[in-house]
Amino acid sequence: VLQLTKFDYRLANNIDEELQKLRCRANFHALRFTKPIQELGQKLVLRMREMAIRFIAVHLRFEPDMLAFSGCYFGGGDKERYELAEIRKRWETLPDLDADGERSRGKCPLTPHEVGLMLRALGFANDTYIYVASGEIYGGEETLRPLRDLFPNFYTKEKLANEELKPFLPFSSRLAAIDYIVCDESDVFVTNNNGNMARILAGRRRYMGHKRTIRPNAKRLSSLFMERDKKDWDTFARKVKAVQRGYMGEPDEMRPGRGEFHEYPYSCICKKNGDPESEQVRGNQGLKNRSKEEEPVLGAKGDEQVFLI
């Protein structure tokens, strides 16, 4: 009997390999979304595919409470500083943080504009179709406009579903589950943060058959974004590509995380028979075909209708 005390991306390092594999099976196979969520999620995937053979999904964590908790500054002047400071008062134990220091340490999520600049620098053209998965964006349309200008083929669940989405609107975890399905099925998954949803998606996309997941090297990118106006575009793009090496979702990028947890299910999908080719996910053909019967994993306390056991 195996007890999962934390049901997310985390896989402890210090257990037997066979138990580790069992944890992967539980994490990636045990829970399935309920039928209404799964059906709408797949409808949105099909609607994206009808417009484009390939599309990018961008998971944007840029909600007001998340930004306030981060202690970062995002260029909104005194209005932003006041609003986020008021939200921070909800947490009495939060330490005072230096915004510039947090950004230089890579602790701040990329803004929508920075995500767009990163993607364009990496070579994605402005005719690329993108699906943006997000909750409430701080600053609303004004914050999103620079990303939309860079990628006019810009879609969200609200734009694709409209009336069909209404039954889900009162439930944030169900909305997140719909976003999760579209992100999981995208050709490229991009995140502006390193939170739980981003990590479990990265893990699942590796486990169920390799699909590219781009994580921003926020620590190295921060200085490039601050000096953007001092560099011509070609120089900026070249430097972005350089700092993003190792963060582009290559099969052999997986490595243990700091402390006692893996960010990715390394031991669950890598063979260890001494064959160099098999030790790098490439030889793992058995997981290339993603079963239609195996649905994504997502759970949230207080919203029991998100998934089925």
KEKE-3310 file (N, C-alpha, C; in steps of 0.2 Angstrom, whole numbers, plus 5000, padded with zeros to 4 digits):
npx = (5004:5003:5005:5000:5005:5006:4998:5004:5016:5027:5039:5047:5064:5070:5065:5061:5065:5055:5043:5044:5040:5027:5021:5022:5013:5001:5001:4999:4989:4979:4968:4954:4947:4931:4917:4910:4920:4930:4925:4922:4935:4942:4934:4939:4952:4950:4945:4955:4964:4957:4960:4973:4987:4997:4999:5003:5002:5001:5004:4999:5003:4997:4989:4982:4983:4994:5004:5006:5010:5022:5030:5036:5040:5031:5031:5020:5020:5015:5002:5001:5010:5004:4991:4996:5003:4992:4985:4995:4994:4985:4992:5000:5012:5021:5037:5046:5051:5064:5060:5068:5079:5072:5069:5081:5085:5078:5065:5053:5038:5037:5031:5016:5020:5034:5034:5030:5040:5051:5047:5046:5059:5065:5061:5048:5035:5025:5013:5010:4999:4992:4986:4980:4981:4974:4970:4962:4969:4981:4978:4971:4965:4974:4986:4988:4988:5001:5006:4996:4998:5010:5007:4995:4985:4977:4970:4958:4950:4938:4936:4935:4924:4913:4897:4896:4904:4899:4892:4903:4909:4908:4917:4933:4943:4938:4938:4952:4955:4950:4958:4970:4969:4969:4982:4989:4987:4993:5006:5017:5021:5021:5027:5026:5030:5035:5026:5014:5005:5011:5022:5017:5011:5022:5029:5019:5018:5031:5031:5020:5024:5036:5034:5037:5041:5043:5052:5055:5071:5071:5080:5092:5086:5080:5090:5092:5079:5078:5088:5084:5081:5093:5099:5100:5088:5093:5104:5098:5089:5098:5105:5094:5091:5103:5103:5092:5095:5094:5082:5072:5065:5071:5073:5084:5085:5080:5082:5086:5077:5081:5084:5073:5064:5059:5057:5053:5047:5059:5065:5055:5053:5065:5076:5087:5098:5111:5112:5117:5108:5095:5095:5092:5077:5074:5073:5062:5049:5037:5029:5026:5014:5000:4987:4970:4962:4967:4967:4971:4978:4972:4968:4957:4954:4938:4931:4924:4919:4928:4936:4936:4938)
npy = (4994:5011:5027:5043:5058:5071:5075:5079:5085:5080:5068:5058:5056:5046:5032:5015:5010:5003:5006:5020:5020:5015:5026:5035:5029:5031:5045:5049:5041:5038:5047:5054:5067:5073:5069:5080:5091:5085:5083:5096:5102:5094:5098:5111:5109:5103:5114:5123:5115:5115:5127:5128:5118:5116:5122:5133:5132:5143:5145:5157:5163:5176:5183:5195:5192:5182:5189:5199:5191:5187:5198:5205:5218:5225:5236:5245:5257:5269:5265:5251:5247:5251:5244:5231:5230:5232:5220:5211:5212:5203:5192:5189:5185:5187:5191:5206:5210:5213:5220:5221:5213:5201:5199:5198:5186:5177:5175:5181:5180:5179:5193:5195:5202:5200:5186:5185:5192:5183:5171:5176:5179:5166:5161:5159:5164:5178:5173:5162:5152:5154:5148:5154:5150:5155:5163:5177:5191:5202:5219:5216:5218:5228:5223:5212:5216:5218:5205:5200:5208:5204:5191:5189:5179:5174:5165:5160:5151:5157:5164:5154:5145:5152:5152:5139:5138:5144:5136:5132:5143:5148:5140:5139:5129:5120:5127:5129:5115:5113:5122:5115:5103:5107:5113:5102:5095:5103:5107:5114:5118:5132:5141:5154:5153:5144:5135:5123:5118:5120:5112:5099:5097:5098:5086:5076:5077:5073:5060:5054:5053:5061:5079:5095:5107:5123:5131:5147:5153:5162:5169:5172:5178:5190:5201:5203:5207:5219:5226:5227:5238:5243:5235:5228:5219:5207:5204:5203:5192:5182:5181:5178:5165:5158:5159:5151:5138:5122:5124:5121:5109:5097:5080:5074:5083:5081:5081:5078:5087:5101:5096:5084:5080:5076:5086:5080:5065:5056:5043:5035:5034:5031:5019:5008:5000:5001:5004:5018:5025:5022:5027:5040:5047:5045:5031:5026:5020:5014:5023:5033:5033:5041:5036:5037:5034:5037:5050:5067:5072:5081:5089:5097:5104:5105:5105:5093:5089:5089:5079:5061:5045)
npz = (5000:4996:5001:4996:5001:4996:4982:4968:4957:4963:4967:4978:4981:4989:4989:4984:4968:4961:4968:4966:4952:4954:4960:4950:4941:4949:4950:4937:4931:4939:4942:4933:4923:4925:4915:4908:4909:4902:4890:4885:4886:4876:4865:4864:4860:4848:4841:4841:4833:4821:4816:4815:4811:4821:4837:4851:4868:4881:4898:4909:4924:4932:4941:4952:4967:4966:4961:4971:4982:4977:4979:4969:4957:4943:4934:4935:4941:4955:4957:4955:4965:4977:4976:4976:4988:4997:4995:5000:5013:5017:5021:5036:5040:5029:5023:5021:5005:4993:4978:4966:4969:4970:4957:4950:4956:4949:4953:4950:4940:4922:4913:4903:4891:4891:4890:4877:4870:4873:4866:4852:4851:4851:4839:4835:4824:4820:4815:4822:4831:4847:4862:4877:4893:4908:4924:4932:4925:4930:4928:4916:4900:4895:4900:4893:4880:4874:4872:4864:4852:4848:4844:4835:4833:4844:4857:4870:4882:4885:4873:4864:4869:4875:4877:4881:4891:4903:4913:4920:4926:4939:4946:4950:4949:4940:4928:4927:4925:4912:4905:4908:4900:4887:4887:4889:4877:4868:4855:4859:4875:4885:4899:4911:4924:4938:4944:4952:4943:4931:4933:4934:4922:4914:4918:4915:4901:4898:4903:4896:4883:4874:4873:4868:4881:4887:4898:4906:4909:4921:4929:4921:4911:4916:4916:4903:4898:4905:4899:4886:4877:4874:4865:4848:4839:4834:4841:4854:4852:4850:4862:4870:4865:4869:4883:4886:4883:4889:4895:4886:4885:4881:4878:4886:4897:4909:4927:4944:4956:4968:4985:4992:4981:4965:4950:4938:4931:4931:4934:4931:4918:4911:4905:4912:4908:4904:4891:4882:4873:4877:4890:4888:4886:4873:4868:4873:4867:4871:4877:4868:4862:4866:4876:4874:4884:4895:4906:4910:4926:4939:4954:4967:4982:4989:4977:4971:4959:4949:4945:4943:4951)
capx = (5000:5007:5001:5003:5003:5006:4996:5005:5022:5033:5041:5052:5070:5073:5061:5063:5063:5048:5038:5044:5036:5020:5019:5021:5006:4996:5000:4997:4984:4973:4962:4952:4942:4924:4915:4908:4926:4934:4922:4923:4942:4943:4931:4943:4958:4948:4944:4962:4967:4954:4963:4981:4989:5001:4998:5007:4998:5005:5001:5001:5001:4998:4984:4984:4986:5000:5009:5007:5013:5029:5035:5040:5037:5030:5031:5014:5020:5013:4996:5003:5014:4999:4987:4999:5004:4986:4984:5000:4992:4981:4997:5003:5019:5026:5043:5047:5055:5066:5058:5074:5083:5068:5069:5088:5086:5073:5059:5047:5035:5037:5025:5014:5025:5041:5033:5029:5047:5055:5044:5048:5067:5066:5060:5041:5033:5019:5007:5009:4993:4993:4981:4983:4978:4975:4964:4961:4976:4981:4978:4966:4967:4980:4992:4988:4989:5008:5007:4992:5001:5016:5004:4987:4981:4977:4964:4957:4944:4932:4935:4933:4919:4908:4891:4897:4909:4895:4891:4910:4912:4908:4922:4940:4947:4935:4941:4959:4955:4949:4965:4975:4968:4971:4989:4992:4987:4997:5012:5022:5018:5026:5025:5029:5031:5037:5021:5012:5001:5016:5027:5014:5010:5029:5030:5015:5020:5037:5029:5015:5027:5039:5032:5041:5039:5048:5052:5059:5076:5070:5086:5096:5082:5079:5094:5091:5073:5080:5093:5081:5081:5100:5101:5096:5084:5096:5108:5094:5087:5104:5106:5089:5092:5109:5101:5087:5098:5093:5076:5068:5061:5074:5072:5089:5085:5078:5087:5083:5077:5084:5081:5070:5059:5061:5052:5051:5047:5065:5066:5049:5053:5071:5078:5094:5101:5117:5112:5116:5102:5089:5095:5089:5070:5072:5072:5056:5044:5031:5025:5025:5007:4996:4981:4964:4958:4971:4965:4975:4977:4971:4963:4957:4950:4932:4928:4924:4917:4933:4939:4934:4943)
capy = (5000:5017:5033:5049:5064:5077:5073:5083:5083:5078:5061:5058:5052:5041:5026:5010:5012:5000:5011:5026:5019:5015:5033:5038:5026:5034:5052:5050:5037:5036:5052:5056:5072:5071:5069:5087:5094:5082:5084:5103:5102:5091:5103:5117:5107:5102:5120:5125:5111:5117:5134:5127:5111:5116:5128:5134:5134:5147:5146:5163:5165:5184:5185:5200:5189:5179:5195:5202:5186:5186:5203:5208:5224:5224:5242:5248:5263:5269:5262:5244:5246:5252:5239:5224:5231:5231:5213:5207:5213:5197:5187:5193:5183:5188:5195:5212:5208:5218:5218:5221:5207:5195:5198:5196:5179:5173:5173:5184:5177:5184:5197:5193:5205:5196:5179:5186:5193:5177:5167:5178:5178:5159:5160:5158:5169:5181:5170:5156:5151:5152:5147:5157:5148:5159:5165:5184:5194:5209:5224:5215:5218:5232:5219:5206:5218:5217:5198:5199:5212:5200:5185:5191:5173:5173:5162:5158:5147:5161:5166:5148:5142:5157:5150:5132:5139:5147:5131:5131:5149:5148:5135:5140:5123:5117:5131:5127:5109:5114:5124:5109:5098:5111:5114:5095:5092:5107:5105:5117:5121:5137:5143:5160:5152:5137:5133:5116:5116:5120:5106:5093:5097:5096:5079:5072:5078:5068:5053:5051:5053:5068:5085:5101:5111:5128:5135:5152:5154:5169:5172:5175:5182:5196:5206:5204:5211:5226:5230:5226:5244:5245:5230:5227:5213:5201:5203:5201:5186:5177:5180:5174:5158:5156:5158:5146:5131:5118:5125:5120:5103:5092:5073:5073:5089:5079:5080:5078:5094:5102:5093:5077:5079:5077:5089:5076:5058:5053:5036:5031:5033:5030:5013:5008:4993:5002:5007:5025:5028:5021:5031:5047:5045:5043:5024:5024:5020:5012:5029:5038:5033:5043:5033:5041:5032:5040:5057:5071:5072:5087:5089:5103:5103:5108:5105:5086:5087:5090:5073:5054:5040)
capz = (5000:4995:5003:4993:5005:4991:4976:4963:4953:4967:4968:4983:4978:4993:4989:4980:4961:4959:4971:4962:4946:4956:4961:4943:4939:4952:4948:4930:4928:4944:4942:4927:4923:4924:4907:4905:4909:4897:4883:4883:4885:4869:4860:4863:4857:4841:4838:4839:4827:4815:4813:4814:4812:4827:4841:4857:4874:4886:4905:4912:4931:4933:4945:4957:4973:4965:4960:4977:4986:4974:4981:4963:4954:4936:4930:4935:4945:4962:4957:4956:4972:4982:4975:4978:4995:5000:4995:5004:5020:5019:5024:5041:5041:5023:5024:5016:5000:4988:4971:4961:4971:4968:4950:4949:4958:4945:4957:4947:4934:4917:4911:4896:4886:4891:4887:4869:4867:4873:4860:4846:4850:4850:4832:4834:4820:4823:4813:4827:4835:4854:4867:4883:4899:4914:4928:4931:4923:4933:4923:4911:4892:4894:4902:4888:4873:4870:4869:4858:4847:4845:4842:4834:4833:4851:4859:4877:4883:4885:4866:4860:4871:4876:4881:4884:4897:4908:4919:4924:4928:4947:4949:4947:4948:4934:4923:4927:4922:4905:4902:4908:4895:4881:4887:4888:4870:4863:4852:4863:4881:4888:4906:4914:4931:4940:4949:4952:4937:4926:4934:4933:4915:4911:4920:4911:4894:4897:4905:4891:4877:4874:4869:4870:4886:4887:4904:4906:4913:4923:4932:4916:4906:4919:4914:4896:4897:4907:4894:4879:4873:4873:4861:4842:4840:4832:4847:4859:4851:4850:4869:4873:4863:4873:4890:4886:4882:4895:4897:4881:4885:4877:4882:4891:4901:4916:4932:4951:4959:4974:4991:4991:4976:4957:4946:4932:4933:4928:4935:4929:4910:4908:4906:4915:4906:4902:4884:4882:4870:4881:4896:4887:4885:4866:4867:4877:4862:4873:4880:4863:4860:4871:4877:4874:4890:4901:4906:4914:4933:4943:4959:4971:4988:4989:4971:4970:4953:4944:4943:4945:4953)
cpx = (5004:5003:5004:5000:5003:5004:4998:5012:5027:5033:5047:5058:5072:5068:5063:5061:5056:5042:5038:5039:5029:5017:5018:5014:5001:4995:4997:4992:4978:4967:4961:4947:4935:4922:4913:4915:4930:4931:4923:4931:4944:4940:4936:4949:4956:4947:4950:4965:4963:4957:4970:4983:4993:4999:5002:5002:5003:5001:5003:4998:5002:4992:4986:4987:4993:5006:5011:5011:5021:5033:5038:5036:5037:5029:5025:5014:5017:5006:4997:5006:5008:4994:4990:5001:4998:4984:4989:4998:4988:4986:5001:5011:5024:5031:5043:5053:5058:5065:5063:5078:5079:5069:5076:5089:5081:5067:5052:5044:5036:5031:5022:5018:5031:5040:5033:5036:5051:5053:5047:5056:5069:5064:5052:5038:5026:5012:5006:5002:4994:4986:4983:4978:4979:4969:4964:4968:4976:4982:4974:4969:4973:4986:4993:4990:4996:5009:5002:4994:5006:5013:4997:4983:4981:4970:4964:4951:4938:4931:4932:4926:4913:4902:4892:4901:4905:4894:4897:4912:4912:4914:4929:4944:4944:4938:4948:4960:4954:4955:4970:4975:4970:4979:4992:4992:4991:5003:5018:5019:5023:5023:5029:5031:5033:5032:5019:5009:5007:5021:5023:5012:5017:5030:5025:5017:5027:5035:5025:5018:5029:5036:5035:5038:5044:5047:5056:5065:5076:5076:5091:5092:5081:5083:5093:5085:5075:5084:5090:5082:5088:5103:5097:5093:5088:5101:5104:5091:5092:5105:5101:5089:5098:5107:5096:5089:5097:5086:5070:5064:5064:5073:5077:5090:5084:5083:5084:5083:5081:5081:5079:5066:5062:5055:5049:5051:5053:5065:5060:5049:5060:5074:5085:5098:5108:5118:5111:5110:5096:5089:5093:5082:5069:5070:5065:5050:5037:5027:5024:5017:5002:4989:4975:4960:4961:4971:4970:4974:4977:4966:4963:4952:4944:4928:4928:4922:4922:4935:4935:4939:4942)
cpy = (5006:5023:5039:5055:5070:5074:5078:5080:5080:5071:5061:5054:5046:5035:5022:5012:5009:5004:5017:5026:5018:5022:5036:5036:5030:5041:5053:5046:5037:5041:5054:5062:5069:5072:5076:5091:5091:5083:5091:5104:5100:5095:5109:5115:5106:5109:5124:5122:5113:5123:5133:5120:5110:5122:5127:5135:5138:5148:5152:5164:5172:5187:5190:5197:5185:5184:5198:5197:5186:5192:5207:5215:5223:5230:5246:5255:5263:5266:5255:5243:5247:5246:5232:5224:5229:5223:5209:5208:5207:5192:5190:5191:5184:5193:5201:5210:5214:5216:5217:5214:5201:5194:5196:5189:5175:5171:5176:5181:5182:5187:5194:5196:5201:5189:5180:5187:5187:5172:5169:5178:5171:5157:5158:5165:5172:5178:5163:5157:5150:5152:5149:5154:5152:5160:5173:5187:5201:5214:5222:5215:5222:5228:5214:5209:5217:5210:5197:5203:5208:5194:5186:5185:5170:5171:5160:5154:5151:5163:5160:5145:5146:5154:5143:5133:5141:5142:5130:5137:5150:5144:5136:5134:5119:5121:5129:5120:5109:5117:5119:5105:5101:5111:5107:5093:5097:5104:5107:5120:5126:5140:5150:5159:5145:5134:5125:5114:5115:5114:5100:5092:5095:5088:5074:5072:5073:5061:5050:5051:5061:5073:5091:5105:5116:5131:5141:5152:5161:5173:5176:5179:5189:5202:5208:5208:5218:5230:5229:5232:5246:5240:5230:5221:5207:5199:5200:5194:5180:5176:5176:5166:5155:5154:5153:5139:5128:5119:5124:5113:5097:5085:5072:5079:5087:5078:5081:5086:5095:5098:5086:5076:5080:5081:5085:5069:5054:5045:5032:5030:5032:5023:5013:5001:4994:5005:5014:5028:5027:5025:5038:5045:5043:5036:5022:5024:5018:5017:5034:5038:5035:5040:5038:5040:5035:5047:5061:5071:5079:5087:5096:5102:5107:5109:5098:5084:5088:5084:5067:5050:5034)
cpz = (5000:4996:5000:4997:5001:4984:4970:4959:4957:4968:4972:4980:4982:4994:4984:4973:4959:4962:4968:4956:4948:4957:4955:4940:4942:4950:4941:4927:4933:4943:4935:4927:4922:4917:4905:4904:4903:4890:4881:4882:4878:4864:4858:4859:4849:4837:4836:4833:4821:4812:4812:4815:4819:4831:4848:4862:4879:4893:4908:4919:4932:4936:4950:4964:4972:4964:4967:4982:4983:4977:4975:4961:4946:4932:4930:4939:4952:4962:4959:4963:4977:4982:4978:4985:4999:5000:4999:5011:5022:5023:5029:5042:5035:5025:5019:5011:4995:4981:4966:4963:4969:4961:4948:4951:4954:4948:4955:4941:4928:4915:4905:4890:4886:4889:4879:4866:4867:4867:4854:4845:4849:4843:4831:4830:4823:4820:4817:4830:4842:4858:4874:4889:4905:4918:4926:4930:4926:4928:4917:4904:4891:4895:4896:4881:4870:4868:4863:4852:4844:4842:4841:4834:4840:4854:4867:4877:4883:4877:4862:4862:4872:4880:4884:4890:4904:4914:4923:4927:4935:4950:4946:4945:4942:4928:4922:4924:4915:4902:4902:4902:4888:4881:4886:4881:4865:4861:4856:4869:4884:4895:4908:4921:4932:4945:4948:4946:4931:4927:4932:4926:4912:4912:4916:4904:4893:4898:4899:4884:4876:4870:4872:4876:4887:4894:4904:4911:4916:4926:4927:4912:4909:4916:4907:4894:4900:4903:4887:4875:4871:4867:4854:4843:4839:4838:4853:4858:4852:4858:4872:4872:4868:4880:4891:4885:4889:4898:4892:4880:4881:4881:4887:4896:4909:4921:4939:4953:4965:4980:4989:4986:4969:4954:4941:4934:4929:4928:4933:4921:4907:4910:4909:4914:4903:4894:4884:4879:4874:4887:4895:4883:4877:4864:4870:4872:4865:4876:4874:4861:4866:4871:4878:4881:4896:4901:4911:4922:4936:4948:4963:4976:4987:4982:4968:4963:4947:4941:4946:4947:4948)
residu = (VAL:LEU:GLN:LEU:THR:LYS:PHE:ASP:TYR:ARG:LEU:ALA:ASN:ASN:ILE:ASP:GLU:GLU:LEU:GLN:LYS:LEU:ARG:CYS:ARG:ALA:ASN:PHE:HIS:ALA:LEU:ARG:PHE:THR:LYS:PRO:ILE:GLN:GLU:LEU:GLY:GLN:LYS:LEU:VAL:LEU:ARG:MET:ARG:GLU:MET:ALA:ILE:ARG:PHE:ILE:ALA:VAL:HIS:LEU:ARG:PHE:GLU:PRO:ASP:MET:LEU:ALA:PHE:SER:GLY:CYS:TYR:PHE:GLY:GLY:GLY:ASP:LYS:GLU:ARG:TYR:GLU:LEU:ALA:GLU:ILE:ARG:LYS:ARG:TRP:GLU:THR:LEU:PRO:ASP:LEU:ASP:ALA:ASP:GLY:GLU:ARG:SER:ARG:GLY:LYS:CYS:PRO:LEU:THR:PRO:HIS:GLU:VAL:GLY:LEU:MET:LEU:ARG:ALA:LEU:GLY:PHE:ALA:ASN:ASP:THR:TYR:ILE:TYR:VAL:ALA:SER:GLY:GLU:ILE:TYR:GLY:GLY:GLU:GLU:THR:LEU:ARG:PRO:LEU:ARG:ASP:LEU:PHE:PRO:ASN:PHE:TYR:THR:LYS:GLU:LYS:LEU:ALA:ASN:GLU:GLU:LEU:LYS:PRO:PHE:LEU:PRO:PHE:SER:SER:ARG:LEU:ALA:ALA:ILE:ASP:TYR:ILE:VAL:CYS:ASP:GLU:SER:ASP:VAL:PHE:VAL:THR:ASN:ASN:ASN:GLY:ASN:MET:ALA:ARG:ILE:LEU:ALA:GLY:ARG:ARG:ARG:TYR:MET:GLY:HIS:LYS:ARG:THR:ILE:ARG:PRO:ASN:ALA:LYS:ARG:LEU:SER:SER:LEU:PHE:MET:GLU:ARG:ASP:LYS:LYS:ASP:TRP:ASP:THR:PHE:ALA:ARG:LYS:VAL:LYS:ALA:VAL:GLN:ARG:GLY:TYR:MET:GLY:GLU:PRO:ASP:GLU:MET:ARG:PRO:GLY:ARG:GLY:GLU:PHE:HIS:GLU:TYR:PRO:TYR:SER:CYS:ILE:CYS:LYS:LYS:ASN:GLY:ASP:PRO:GLU:SER:GLU:GLN:VAL:ARG:GLY:ASN:GLN:GLY:LEU:LYS:ASN:ARG:SER:LYS:GLU:GLU:GLU:PRO:VAL:LEU:GLY:ALA:LYS:GLY:ASP:GLU:GLN:VAL:PHE:LEU:ILE)
# end
